[in-house]
Amino acid sequence: MQAMFKPLDGILLIAILATAFFWSRCNRAQNTEPERLRIVTSDTDDTLSLFRDTMVIIDQLTIEIRNRTAAITQSDCYTQQCVHTGFISTPGQMSACMPNGVWIEILGSEKTTDVISY
């Protein structure tokens, strides 16, 4: 009976794992610090600084900026999914309240892509 793995298979496996490890380290080094919050509604597209704690009220929806993070903290929508998302803090992260037509996104100096959204 033939062996399932050959000697070169181990070398190939180690090379693939090393490449994946170094690639993930390089991508982490490119992540930028959060700088701004983009708020998009059906009427507006605004950007606010994350360096200043603020509360924004849009109709029946409240957006809070605190400690360089942001969240939709109050909404009149039925499922409250936007409120349960909680605070977002990494550039590229988003939260949305679809019934109210509002979404927020954290912006940095360079937008990063994670494995899930790629």
HUGIUR-V99459 format. One record per helix or strand. SS is the DSSP state (H for helix, E for strand). FROM is the first residue (numbers start at 1). LEN is the number of residues. Records with the same first field share a line. If there is no record, write none. Layout:
SS: FROM-LEN + FROM-LEN
This chain:
H: 7-24 + 81-5
E: 34-7 + 45-5 + 54-5 + 61-6 + 69-6 + 88-1 + 94-4 + 102-7
